[in-house]
Amino acid sequence: MTLPDLPHLSAAGQAAADAAQRALAEPLLTEFATRLSTVAPVRALWVHGSLAYGDYRHGRSDLDLVAVLPATPNEQLQGRLGFLHRQLAEDEPDAAKLHCTYLPDGELGDAVVAHFTFAQEESTWRPVTAVTRRELLDGGTVLKGEKPGVLLPPVTDDELHAHIRADLRDYWYPITARPDPWHRDVWVDHGPVTAARATATLREGRLITKREAIARLPALGAPPGLAEDIAARRYGVPPVLTPEARAHRAEQARLFTRALIERALG
């Protein structure tokens, strides 16, 4: 079985498919940028993640944005931003997958401090990490204002690698000790892919897309069928699994991700 939408398209065909997917997101991004400008003074608005890196799949991928504001939004502005996101999601269902972190102008160089973020249909606080910053600097899409390279300081390889190693060690590795989460598709999809992407960055010093990470899974020792299972949910038709098959897949994904993290950190 081939990985859906991965090796059987030519480079030109894949580029055309990616461009068509990005075009589907453009009206929503334009509408968000327009509405946001009426709520807050935005110095810059950037897109990172799959849309910027050419692996966006409309209706399945998240839209990951960073907005640069003059200061940390106060409680009143936080409420207005949350209302903007919720109202946009009512008008445009795909907007539920639009996530934005609001980065204050005075903290552009801090990759650790948490910032107001609206994601997964609720407000939270999260940092603009070294990985996100490198994504923005290497290929971020500008929706408004100045380019990321004008405002953000460089991210060194040492900073990038330190963040990735800490994320694997402190967040992902403990999750691989808990069997229950891996019965959900989201962990099966993200765990092996995150570990594969981290492995590539630590070995090669570059960020790779989810598509490339999925394609690498067999060579990294993934159990037979796991890469196809993940790719089908992202690019094709998701398989219907029996409870027994789901339990087997959960254990395979968990143990493979754990082993891949151990090799990456070793």
Backbone as CSV, one residue per row, in Angstrom:
resi,resn,N_x,N_y,N_z,CA_x,CA_y,CA_z,C_x,C_y,C_z
1,MET,0.843,-1.199,0.000,0.000,0.000,0.000,0.874,1.243,0.000
2,THR,0.609,2.198,-0.886,1.379,3.432,-0.922,0.819,4.425,0.080
3,LEU,1.649,5.344,0.504,1.198,6.381,1.412,0.375,7.382,0.620
4,PRO,-0.873,7.643,0.997,-1.750,8.509,0.207,-1.140,9.884,-0.021
5,ASP,-1.102,10.296,-1.294,-0.713,11.649,-1.660,0.763,11.938,-1.415
6,LEU,1.559,10.872,-1.149,2.952,11.154,-0.851,3.877,10.833,-2.027
7,PRO,4.211,9.563,-2.324,5.225,9.330,-3.327,4.732,9.258,-4.755
8,HIS,3.422,9.125,-4.974,2.980,8.864,-6.337,2.712,10.137,-7.138
9,LEU,2.845,11.322,-6.519,2.726,12.577,-7.253,4.114,13.093,-7.612
10,SER,4.245,13.656,-8.807,5.499,14.300,-9.166,5.679,15.555,-8.321
11,ALA,6.897,16.093,-8.324,7.157,17.311,-7.558,6.254,18.445,-8.035
12,ALA,6.088,18.546,-9.365,5.233,19.605,-9.901,3.770,19.370,-9.521
13,GLY,3.346,18.102,-9.575,1.972,17.792,-9.205,1.704,18.050,-7.745
14,GLN,2.686,17.710,-6.882,2.514,17.962,-5.450,2.473,19.458,-5.170
15,ALA,3.318,20.223,-5.855,3.331,21.673,-5.665,1.995,22.283,-6.077
16,ALA,1.428,21.785,-7.170,0.128,22.287,-7.619,-0.973,21.933,-6.620
17,ALA,-0.900,20.700,-6.093,-1.897,20.287,-5.100,-1.786,21.122,-3.846
18,ASP,-0.566,21.404,-3.406,-0.363,22.234,-2.217,-0.888,23.651,-2.442
19,ALA,-0.621,24.195,-3.629,-1.090,25.549,-3.932,-2.615,25.614,-3.927
20,ALA,-3.253,24.572,-4.446,-4.717,24.538,-4.461,-5.271,24.485,-3.044
21,GLN,-4.613,23.737,-2.171,-5.046,23.663,-0.778,-4.885,25.020,-0.083
22,ARG,-3.760,25.689,-0.328,-3.539,27.012,0.286,-4.589,28.007,-0.182
23,ALA,-4.948,27.909,-1.454,-5.937,28.848,-1.997,-7.283,28.712,-1.283
24,LEU,-7.610,27.506,-0.839,-8.870,27.303,-0.135,-8.890,28.027,1.207
25,ALA,-7.721,28.240,1.798,-7.644,28.907,3.102,-7.588,30.421,2.991
26,GLU,-7.256,30.952,1.830,-7.014,32.394,1.706,-8.212,33.268,2.062
27,PRO,-9.448,32.935,1.647,-10.581,33.795,2.035,-10.757,33.901,3.547
28,LEU,-10.580,32.791,4.254,-10.712,32.812,5.706,-9.608,33.648,6.338
29,LEU,-8.390,33.504,5.864,-7.284,34.289,6.407,-7.496,35.778,6.164
30,THR,-7.963,36.114,4.978,-8.233,37.523,4.663,-9.323,38.082,5.570
31,GLU,-10.371,37.303,5.781,-11.467,37.753,6.637,-10.995,37.915,8.082
32,PHE,-10.192,36.985,8.564,-9.674,37.100,9.924,-8.809,38.346,10.076
33,ALA,-7.910,38.574,9.123,-7.038,39.740,9.189,-7.853,41.028,9.192
34,THR,-8.905,41.069,8.394,-9.750,42.257,8.326,-10.465,42.499,9.651
35,ARG,-11.047,41.453,10.200,-11.767,41.601,11.470,-10.816,41.934,12.613
36,LEU,-9.637,41.303,12.616,-8.677,41.548,13.688,-8.232,43.004,13.713
37,SER,-8.074,43.599,12.552,-7.621,44.999,12.488,-8.636,45.971,13.077
38,THR,-9.898,45.553,13.192,-10.918,46.411,13.808,-10.970,46.242,15.322
39,VAL,-10.280,45.212,15.828,-10.325,44.921,17.263,-9.048,45.341,17.976
40,ALA,-7.907,45.195,17.301,-6.618,45.465,17.938,-5.658,46.096,16.939
41,PRO,-4.730,46.921,17.439,-3.705,47.501,16.560,-2.620,46.464,16.273
42,VAL,-2.663,45.883,15.103,-1.771,44.774,14.760,-0.556,45.303,14.012
43,ARG,0.619,45.041,14.556,1.849,45.448,13.869,2.213,44.459,12.772
44,ALA,1.955,43.171,13.025,2.258,42.140,12.032,1.361,40.945,12.293
45,LEU,1.049,40.214,11.222,0.262,38.993,11.326,0.904,37.956,10.417
46,TRP,1.312,36.837,11.012,2.070,35.824,10.280,1.401,34.453,10.388
47,VAL,1.631,33.625,9.360,1.196,32.234,9.369,2.433,31.343,9.388
48,HIS,2.403,30.332,10.266,3.480,29.332,10.268,2.825,27.960,10.150
49,GLY,3.561,26.898,10.452,2.972,25.564,10.403,2.783,25.049,8.988
50,SER,1.789,24.186,8.821,1.627,23.455,7.562,1.299,24.366,6.383
51,LEU,0.554,25.434,6.611,0.213,26.319,5.494,1.463,26.996,4.939
52,ALA,2.334,27.451,5.818,3.548,28.125,5.370,4.551,27.148,4.762
53,TYR,4.531,25.897,5.225,5.531,24.933,4.782,5.052,24.024,3.656
54,GLY,3.846,24.252,3.140,3.415,23.528,1.953,2.797,22.179,2.201
55,ASP,2.280,21.931,3.412,1.673,20.638,3.695,0.279,20.818,4.279
56,TYR,-0.377,21.900,3.930,-1.704,22.207,4.467,-2.770,21.385,3.750
57,ARG,-3.733,20.845,4.523,-4.867,20.132,3.965,-6.138,20.754,4.520
58,HIS,-6.882,21.413,3.628,-8.043,22.198,4.053,-9.080,21.306,4.741
59,GLY,-9.547,21.763,5.886,-10.528,21.019,6.655,-9.922,20.014,7.613
60,ARG,-8.623,19.735,7.468,-7.948,18.782,8.359,-6.809,19.442,9.123
61,SER,-6.086,20.337,8.458,-4.958,21.002,9.105,-5.432,22.214,9.899
62,ASP,-4.685,22.522,10.950,-4.909,23.771,11.668,-4.280,24.922,10.887
63,LEU,-4.794,26.109,11.148,-4.181,27.344,10.647,-3.509,28.011,11.839
64,ASP,-2.185,28.056,11.832,-1.413,28.548,12.973,-0.892,29.948,12.673
65,LEU,-1.332,30.922,13.474,-0.987,32.313,13.252,-0.332,32.927,14.490
66,VAL,0.442,33.960,14.255,1.001,34.800,15.314,0.723,36.245,14.941
67,ALA,0.115,36.986,15.876,-0.140,38.412,15.682,0.740,39.197,16.654
68,VAL,1.447,40.188,16.147,2.276,41.046,16.985,1.463,42.274,17.369
69,LEU,1.294,42.482,18.680,0.535,43.613,19.207,1.476,44.539,19.977
70,PRO,1.056,45.793,20.232,1.917,46.713,20.984,2.206,46.249,22.399
71,ALA,1.259,45.534,23.026,1.426,45.098,24.404,0.590,43.849,24.640
72,THR,0.809,43.197,25.779,-0.012,42.051,26.147,-1.472,42.481,26.249
73,PRO,-2.377,41.794,25.599,-3.785,42.215,25.658,-4.325,42.144,27.091
74,ASN,-4.985,43.233,27.505,-5.583,43.231,28.836,-6.849,42.375,28.830
75,GLU,-7.497,42.290,29.970,-8.656,41.409,30.093,-9.763,41.799,29.121
76,GLN,-9.959,43.097,28.942,-11.005,43.546,28.034,-10.694,43.145,26.597
77,LEU,-9.456,43.345,26.186,-9.072,42.981,24.815,-9.083,41.461,24.634
78,GLN,-8.697,40.727,25.649,-8.780,39.275,25.564,-10.216,38.828,25.268
79,GLY,-11.169,39.456,25.951,-12.567,39.124,25.711,-12.998,39.450,24.296
80,ARG,-12.541,40.590,23.783,-12.905,40.975,22.421,-12.267,40.044,21.390
81,LEU,-11.039,39.616,21.652,-10.382,38.686,20.737,-11.078,37.329,20.754
82,GLY,-11.430,36.863,21.951,-12.153,35.603,22.034,-13.481,35.671,21.304
83,PHE,-14.184,36.790,21.443,-15.455,36.962,20.752,-15.252,36.956,19.248
84,LEU,-14.175,37.600,18.782,-13.874,37.614,17.342,-13.720,36.192,16.818
85,HIS,-12.926,35.370,17.525,-12.698,33.997,17.076,-13.999,33.197,17.062
86,ARG,-14.785,33.332,18.124,-16.029,32.550,18.203,-17.034,32.992,17.144
87,GLN,-17.128,34.297,16.938,-18.054,34.801,15.924,-17.621,34.364,14.534
88,LEU,-16.328,34.398,14.270,-15.832,33.968,12.967,-16.116,32.482,12.752
89,ALA,-15.988,31.677,13.803,-16.269,30.250,13.682,-17.748,29.986,13.415
90,GLU,-18.625,30.854,13.929,-20.049,30.719,13.635,-20.334,31.039,12.174
91,ASP,-19.634,32.031,11.653,-19.837,32.440,10.264,-19.104,31.519,9.281
92,GLU,-17.927,31.037,9.698,-17.090,30.192,8.850,-16.657,28.974,9.663
93,PRO,-17.288,27.826,9.497,-16.967,26.657,10.327,-15.488,26.288,10.329
94,ASP,-14.800,26.514,9.205,-13.380,26.181,9.158,-12.555,27.031,10.112
95,ALA,-13.115,28.143,10.587,-12.379,29.025,11.486,-12.148,28.393,12.848
96,ALA,-12.844,27.304,13.161,-12.585,26.603,14.419,-11.156,26.070,14.468
97,LYS,-10.545,25.880,13.299,-9.175,25.389,13.236,-8.157,26.526,13.111
98,LEU,-8.623,27.767,13.187,-7.721,28.909,13.112,-7.277,29.280,14.522
99,HIS,-5.992,29.169,14.769,-5.422,29.451,16.082,-4.465,30.639,15.975
100,CYS,-4.500,31.507,16.958,-3.625,32.678,16.901,-3.050,32.983,18.274
101,THR,-1.746,33.184,18.320,-1.053,33.639,19.524,-0.753,35.117,19.375
102,TYR,-1.008,35.866,20.435,-0.857,37.320,20.408,0.421,37.704,21.142
103,LEU,1.440,38.030,20.359,2.790,38.267,20.848,3.022,39.762,21.042
104,PRO,3.278,40.215,22.285,3.499,41.645,22.510,4.847,42.112,21.972
105,ASP,4.865,43.327,21.484,6.048,43.904,20.857,7.258,43.871,21.778
106,GLY,7.034,44.017,23.073,8.153,44.083,24.008,8.737,42.732,24.383
107,GLU,8.165,41.643,23.889,8.645,40.309,24.252,8.971,39.480,23.012
108,LEU,9.400,40.141,21.962,9.659,39.445,20.700,10.814,38.463,20.801
109,GLY,11.733,38.707,21.731,12.904,37.847,21.824,12.774,36.713,22.818
110,ASP,11.645,36.606,23.500,11.484,35.609,24.562,10.719,34.394,24.041
111,ALA,11.397,33.252,23.970,10.780,32.032,23.437,10.195,31.155,24.533
112,VAL,10.173,31.653,25.773,9.720,30.837,26.893,8.440,31.369,27.517
113,VAL,8.308,32.682,27.631,7.140,33.251,28.306,5.864,32.941,27.526
114,ALA,4.785,32.663,28.246,3.511,32.317,27.612,2.745,33.572,27.226
115,HIS,2.025,33.497,26.095,1.256,34.630,25.581,-0.200,34.218,25.367
116,PHE,-1.068,35.215,25.405,-2.484,34.946,25.179,-2.670,34.316,23.801
117,THR,-3.428,33.221,23.776,-3.645,32.452,22.555,-5.094,31.997,22.505
118,PHE,-5.678,32.021,21.311,-6.988,31.404,21.128,-6.792,30.208,20.215
119,ALA,-7.078,29.014,20.741,-6.866,27.775,19.991,-7.830,26.718,20.494
120,GLN,-8.212,25.830,19.602,-9.138,24.756,19.953,-10.418,25.313,20.584
121,GLU,-10.842,26.468,20.055,-12.102,27.109,20.438,-12.123,27.594,21.887
122,GLU,-10.941,27.875,22.442,-10.881,28.443,23.783,-9.597,29.239,23.947
123,SER,-9.594,30.108,24.954,-8.407,30.913,25.220,-7.461,30.143,26.133
124,THR,-6.173,30.345,25.912,-5.143,29.706,26.712,-3.909,30.595,26.669
125,TRP,-2.834,30.141,27.253,-1.568,30.874,27.231,-0.472,29.909,26.817
126,ARG,0.319,30.292,25.833,1.402,29.426,25.374,2.531,30.281,24.806
127,PRO,3.754,29.779,24.834,4.877,30.546,24.278,4.954,30.433,22.762
128,VAL,5.645,31.363,22.155,6.045,31.242,20.747,7.419,30.593,20.781
129,THR,7.449,29.280,20.629,8.639,28.486,20.910,9.743,28.692,19.877
130,ALA,10.886,28.084,20.173,12.002,28.152,19.230,11.638,27.505,17.902
131,VAL,10.854,26.420,17.924,10.440,25.778,16.682,9.537,26.708,15.885
132,THR,8.549,27.311,16.537,7.657,28.244,15.841,8.434,29.418,15.277
133,ARG,9.363,29.940,16.046,10.162,31.072,15.582,11.019,30.694,14.373
134,ARG,11.602,29.507,14.402,12.398,29.074,13.248,11.494,28.888,12.030
135,GLU,10.286,28.328,12.240,9.337,28.204,11.137,9.020,29.572,10.544
136,LEU,8.767,30.543,11.411,8.439,31.887,10.940,9.607,32.508,10.187
137,LEU,10.806,32.353,10.717,11.980,32.966,10.094,12.335,32.289,8.772
138,ASP,12.130,30.976,8.698,12.503,30.241,7.481,11.460,30.345,6.376
139,GLY,10.178,30.428,6.754,9.168,30.392,5.693,7.814,30.926,6.079
140,GLY,7.751,31.769,7.096,6.468,32.303,7.527,5.798,33.141,6.448
141,THR,4.480,33.018,6.383,3.697,33.796,5.420,3.211,35.074,6.093
142,VAL,3.425,36.201,5.439,3.040,37.498,5.988,1.642,37.862,5.498
143,LEU,0.713,38.042,6.422,-0.627,38.510,6.085,-0.754,40.014,6.267
144,LYS,0.055,40.566,7.157,-0.012,41.997,7.432,1.288,42.421,8.095
145,GLY,1.775,43.613,7.742,2.904,44.204,8.436,4.251,43.703,7.965
146,GLU,5.210,43.766,8.879,6.594,43.458,8.548,6.860,41.957,8.568
147,LYS,7.944,41.561,7.901,8.331,40.160,7.844,8.865,39.699,9.202
148,PRO,8.751,38.396,9.496,9.277,37.903,10.770,10.747,38.246,10.993
149,GLY,11.564,38.172,9.933,12.984,38.447,10.082,13.301,39.873,10.493
150,VAL,12.364,40.774,10.276,12.577,42.168,10.673,12.365,42.335,12.172
151,LEU,11.435,41.578,12.740,11.052,41.773,14.138,11.636,40.716,15.080
152,LEU,11.773,39.486,14.624,12.220,38.417,15.508,13.733,38.242,15.439
153,PRO,14.369,38.012,16.595,15.806,37.713,16.563,16.047,36.318,16.005
154,PRO,17.255,36.035,15.524,17.550,34.703,14.994,17.409,33.630,16.070
155,VAL,17.129,32.405,15.611,17.096,31.234,16.494,18.291,30.358,16.128
156,THR,19.219,30.207,17.048,20.400,29.399,16.764,20.045,27.912,16.769
157,ASP,20.900,27.111,16.159,20.678,25.668,16.173,20.708,25.135,17.601
158,ASP,21.586,25.686,18.432,21.657,25.231,19.823,20.334,25.496,20.543
159,GLU,19.746,26.664,20.325,18.457,26.990,20.949,17.366,26.064,20.433
160,LEU,17.368,25.825,19.137,16.357,24.964,18.541,16.475,23.540,19.068
161,HIS,17.688,23.010,19.102,17.889,21.644,19.555,17.559,21.503,21.034
162,ALA,17.926,22.496,21.841,17.629,22.431,23.274,16.126,22.386,23.517
163,HIS,15.372,23.189,22.757,13.917,23.174,22.919,13.341,21.816,22.511
164,ILE,13.780,21.281,21.394,13.256,20.007,20.912,13.568,18.891,21.896
165,ARG,14.778,18.852,22.400,15.151,17.812,23.356,14.323,17.925,24.636
166,ALA,14.111,19.135,25.102,13.312,19.329,26.317,11.864,18.910,26.088
167,ASP,11.323,19.222,24.907,9.943,18.850,24.593,9.783,17.335,24.538
168,LEU,10.741,16.672,23.925,10.697,15.213,23.878,10.825,14.622,25.277
169,ARG,11.767,15.119,26.053,12.070,14.547,27.372,10.960,14.820,28.388
170,ASP,10.468,16.065,28.404,9.572,16.483,29.484,8.092,16.335,29.149
171,TYR,7.748,16.341,27.864,6.332,16.244,27.493,6.000,14.907,26.835
172,TRP,6.676,14.603,25.736,6.280,13.443,24.949,6.690,12.126,25.590
173,TYR,7.894,12.047,26.145,8.326,10.762,26.702,7.437,10.292,27.851
174,PRO,7.065,11.160,28.792,6.145,10.703,29.846,4.808,10.199,29.301
175,ILE,4.325,10.787,28.199,3.053,10.332,27.625,3.180,8.917,27.084
176,THR,4.373,8.534,26.635,4.543,7.182,26.096,4.528,6.117,27.190
177,ALA,4.530,6.534,28.450,4.400,5.583,29.550,2.945,5.334,29.926
178,ARG,2.039,6.064,29.298,0.607,5.961,29.618,-0.130,5.356,28.424
179,PRO,-0.632,4.135,28.534,-1.284,3.488,27.382,-2.577,4.158,26.933
180,ASP,-3.380,4.692,27.861,-4.727,5.143,27.511,-4.785,6.196,26.404
181,PRO,-3.957,7.258,26.424,-4.101,8.279,25.374,-3.953,7.743,23.962
182,TRP,-3.193,6.667,23.795,-2.856,6.189,22.460,-3.999,5.451,21.783
183,HIS,-5.114,5.285,22.476,-6.304,4.729,21.838,-7.035,5.791,21.011
184,ARG,-6.623,7.046,21.126,-7.222,8.141,20.362,-6.364,8.437,19.131
185,ASP,-7.032,8.716,18.019,-6.325,8.989,16.759,-5.328,10.133,16.902
186,VAL,-5.675,11.158,17.659,-4.837,12.355,17.725,-3.441,12.027,18.240
187,TRP,-3.328,11.099,19.203,-2.010,10.757,19.737,-1.262,9.847,18.769
188,VAL,-1.960,8.932,18.140,-1.326,8.072,17.139,-0.790,8.915,15.986
189,ASP,-1.545,9.918,15.590,-1.134,10.765,14.471,0.030,11.677,14.834
190,HIS,0.000,12.248,16.033,0.986,13.264,16.384,2.251,12.698,17.013
191,GLY,2.134,11.626,17.799,3.313,11.108,18.486,4.424,10.663,17.555
192,PRO,4.190,9.680,16.680,5.259,9.241,15.780,5.763,10.342,14.856
193,VAL,4.851,11.183,14.385,5.251,12.258,13.456,6.108,13.291,14.175
194,THR,5.717,13.662,15.392,6.520,14.616,16.171,7.908,14.059,16.437
195,ALA,7.986,12.785,16.821,9.281,12.181,17.099,10.142,12.094,15.833
196,ALA,9.514,11.795,14.697,10.259,11.731,13.440,10.762,13.107,13.020
197,ARG,9.928,14.122,13.189,10.365,15.476,12.838,11.492,15.932,13.767
198,ALA,11.374,15.619,15.044,12.428,15.987,15.989,13.735,15.289,15.642
199,THR,13.642,14.011,15.276,14.829,13.257,14.895,15.527,13.906,13.708
200,ALA,14.754,14.319,12.720,15.336,14.958,11.540,16.031,16.262,11.894
201,THR,15.407,17.062,12.735,16.006,18.353,13.094,17.279,18.159,13.898
202,LEU,17.262,17.234,14.848,18.450,17.005,15.666,19.601,16.428,14.835
203,ARG,19.272,15.617,13.829,20.318,15.006,13.004,20.789,15.920,11.885
204,GLU,19.840,16.642,11.272,20.137,17.361,10.037,20.104,18.879,10.185
205,GLY,19.593,19.371,11.307,19.564,20.812,11.543,18.526,21.556,10.740
206,ARG,17.466,20.858,10.282,16.415,21.535,9.527,15.052,21.014,9.964
207,LEU,14.031,21.822,9.713,12.666,21.421,9.997,12.085,20.720,8.779
208,ILE,11.330,19.641,9.008,10.684,18.945,7.898,9.173,18.986,8.088
209,THR,8.448,18.785,7.005,6.995,18.806,7.059,6.467,17.492,7.631
210,LYS,5.185,17.507,7.972,4.541,16.275,8.418,4.550,15.237,7.296
211,ARG,4.375,15.680,6.061,4.395,14.747,4.929,5.723,14.002,4.867
212,GLU,6.816,14.755,4.965,8.127,14.117,4.904,8.338,13.205,6.113
213,ALA,7.864,13.625,7.273,8.013,12.798,8.469,7.264,11.478,8.329
214,ILE,6.037,11.530,7.809,5.261,10.296,7.613,5.976,9.376,6.635
215,ALA,6.506,9.945,5.561,7.214,9.133,4.573,8.460,8.472,5.155
216,ARG,9.047,9.071,6.185,10.258,8.521,6.803,9.958,7.436,7.837
217,LEU,8.729,7.332,8.289,8.421,6.419,9.394,8.856,4.980,9.133
218,PRO,8.577,4.396,7.952,9.020,3.004,7.738,10.527,2.825,7.903
219,ALA,11.313,3.761,7.368,12.767,3.650,7.469,13.241,3.819,8.908
220,LEU,12.446,4.473,9.729,12.796,4.660,11.138,12.361,3.474,11.995
221,GLY,11.756,2.476,11.365,11.384,1.269,12.090,9.951,1.208,12.545
222,ALA,9.070,2.012,11.951,7.658,1.986,12.339,7.049,0.624,12.052
223,PRO,6.135,0.158,12.892,5.458,-1.118,12.628,4.743,-1.074,11.284
224,PRO,4.634,-2.204,10.597,3.951,-2.232,9.291,2.539,-1.669,9.388
225,GLY,2.226,-0.799,8.447,0.889,-0.232,8.370,0.679,1.036,9.163
226,LEU,1.585,1.393,10.094,1.353,2.580,10.919,1.433,3.863,10.097
227,ALA,2.427,3.962,9.217,2.547,5.161,8.389,1.340,5.322,7.481
228,GLU,0.867,4.210,6.902,-0.302,4.270,6.034,-1.542,4.705,6.814
229,ASP,-1.667,4.222,8.038,-2.800,4.567,8.887,-2.819,6.080,9.177
230,ILE,-1.665,6.620,9.518,-1.565,8.052,9.812,-1.823,8.871,8.553
231,ALA,-1.212,8.465,7.444,-1.363,9.214,6.197,-2.802,9.216,5.713
232,ALA,-3.518,8.119,5.927,-4.899,8.045,5.458,-5.778,9.084,6.130
233,ARG,-5.531,9.346,7.419,-6.345,10.356,8.105,-5.985,11.770,7.666
234,ARG,-4.762,11.967,7.245,-4.353,13.306,6.843,-4.629,13.580,5.366
235,TYR,-4.481,12.558,4.526,-4.535,12.792,3.085,-5.611,11.994,2.359
236,GLY,-6.106,10.938,2.961,-7.022,10.070,2.246,-8.301,9.797,3.008
237,VAL,-8.703,8.528,3.023,-9.924,8.103,3.705,-9.529,7.358,4.974
238,PRO,-9.911,7.866,6.153,-9.512,7.209,7.409,-10.067,5.792,7.495
239,PRO,-9.273,4.851,7.970,-9.755,3.474,8.102,-10.720,3.340,9.279
240,VAL,-11.606,2.355,9.184,-12.498,2.025,10.291,-11.894,0.826,11.018
241,LEU,-11.575,0.992,12.291,-10.883,-0.040,13.051,-11.820,-0.709,14.048
242,THR,-11.645,-1.992,14.202,-12.342,-2.704,15.271,-11.696,-2.318,16.604
243,PRO,-12.379,-2.521,17.722,-11.760,-2.230,19.023,-10.438,-2.970,19.219
244,GLU,-10.364,-4.212,18.740,-9.129,-4.978,18.883,-8.005,-4.363,18.054
245,ALA,-8.336,-3.971,16.816,-7.327,-3.356,15.952,-6.884,-2.008,16.505
246,ARG,-7.803,-1.252,17.081,-7.461,0.046,17.669,-6.520,-0.135,18.860
247,ALA,-6.796,-1.133,19.689,-5.943,-1.390,20.843,-4.543,-1.820,20.400
248,HIS,-4.473,-2.661,19.361,-3.176,-3.105,18.843,-2.398,-1.936,18.266
249,ARG,-3.077,-1.095,17.486,-2.420,0.073,16.897,-1.935,1.025,17.979
250,ALA,-2.733,1.228,19.035,-2.356,2.122,20.123,-1.039,1.682,20.751
251,GLU,-0.913,0.389,21.027,0.306,-0.106,21.655,1.495,-0.009,20.708
252,GLN,1.276,-0.300,19.439,2.362,-0.178,18.466,2.851,1.268,18.366
253,ALA,1.919,2.212,18.258,2.294,3.625,18.123,3.011,4.117,19.368
254,ARG,2.512,3.712,20.531,3.119,4.147,21.794,4.554,3.645,21.920
255,LEU,4.749,2.364,21.706,6.081,1.791,21.880,7.059,2.288,20.817
256,PHE,6.572,2.464,19.589,7.451,2.987,18.539,7.861,4.421,18.856
257,THR,6.913,5.245,19.267,7.235,6.632,19.606,8.221,6.681,20.767
258,ARG,8.007,5.840,21.759,8.918,5.803,22.914,10.333,5.428,22.474
259,ALA,10.449,4.401,21.628,11.762,3.980,21.160,12.432,5.065,20.319
260,LEU,11.650,5.736,19.494,12.197,6.790,18.634,12.698,7.962,19.478
261,ILE,11.970,8.303,20.530,12.418,9.372,21.430,13.692,8.977,22.140
262,GLU,13.747,7.737,22.604,14.976,7.276,23.294,16.178,7.354,22.374
263,ARG,16.003,7.010,21.107,17.137,7.105,20.164,17.500,8.565,19.926
264,ALA,16.492,9.428,19.826,16.765,10.843,19.575,17.508,11.495,20.740
265,LEU,17.175,11.091,21.947,17.787,11.684,23.134,19.073,10.987,23.564
266,GLY,19.344,9.827,22.974,20.488,9.036,23.377,21.826,9.641,22.949
